[in-house]
Amino acid sequence: MPKSYSDQEKEYIIRRLKDEAMNCMSVYGIRRTTVDELVRRVRIPKGTFYLFYDSKEQLLFEALMEFHEKIETQLLQRVERMSGREPEVEAITDLLMDFFRQADEAPVIRLMNSGELEILARKLPQDELAAHFSEDAGMAETVIARLFPGMEGEAEKAAEQFGDAFRTVFAAMIYGHEGGMTGNTDSLRLLLRGLVLQLFELYDSRKTNRDAELK
């Protein structure tokens, strides 16, 4: 990094680049978001951009992952407040509904419907993508273990079984905008509640088996 930038200035530039990356993706999409537009908005020389990022794709991916981590952190905070109590179908369904709605309200999420996210993924190192998907699986495992006491040892298997199902529901929500199915929260709740009920079936089955082993 050039000595002309203090640590505070570097932090400021990175923060501004990420903020404008999200704004540009929401307005232009990934293809039409350019380094020229980003540096114009942040008011830095183009050469300075490449002191911080090797490519436009690296910046866009980091900005998206930061947003992803933000809403996941908020979810986990709510999960922690519910942990230790006997799980309830409606309470967990409400929790997931809020999480899905929050993600859906972010304009950048529409990128998932455009196919542009796949373009970004093709230009990124595969190890970065693999690490992201591994973190996703770990988060699902943590949520299940916290919400369903006693399933800690089986949360990994449950996360694998239900993770893809929840991602499918999320994709259906995103693609619903293309078909004009906006604001159809009743359908979304029905799908989420069905998955939650199946989680409860698994939880009750494991609980019954453990109780039988203790007798």
Secondary structure, 3 states (H helix, E strand, C coil): CCCCCCHHHHHHHHHHHHHHHHHHHHHHCCCCCCHHHHHHHHCCCHHHHHHHCCCHHHHHHHHHHHHHHHHHHHHHHHHHHHCCCCCCHHHHHHHHHHHHHHHHHCHHHHHHHHCHHHHHHHCCCHHHHHHHHHHHHHHHHHHHHHHCCCCHHHHHHHHHHHHHHHHHHHHHHHHHHHCCCCCCHHHHHHHHHHHHHHHHHHHHHHHHHHHHHHC
